[in-house]
Amino acid sequence: MRFLLLLLFLASAAMAANMGMNIHGGAYNFGYATGDAGGHSRVESGSAGNVAGSYSYVDPNGDLRTVQYTAGPGGYQASGDISVDRK
């Protein structure tokens, strides 16, 4: 039993190290689109501690909502369809 616990601990530590290396790596680009006619999508890029991107989804009323965002040392800033109700 102790051997199994030790093995699980070592495996989780190794996975955390790999995740950390990926997080602190250089620049990246990421994106995907799913659903009918781009019903849900996300695009993101980042480097040097700054991230910029957008995401979209179809809300319960059938409206396509799109949000653009940036994040960095100054915090998270969103623009676009960020209100609760579309007027």
HURASUL-V850187 format. One record per helix or strand of 2 or more residues. SS is the DSSP state (2 for helix, 1 for strand). FROM is the first residue (numbers start at 1). TO is the last residue. If there is no record, write none. Layout:
<<SS,FROM,TO> <SS,FROM,TO>>
This chain:
<<2,2,23> <1,28,34> <1,40,47> <1,50,58> <1,64,72> <1,75,80>>
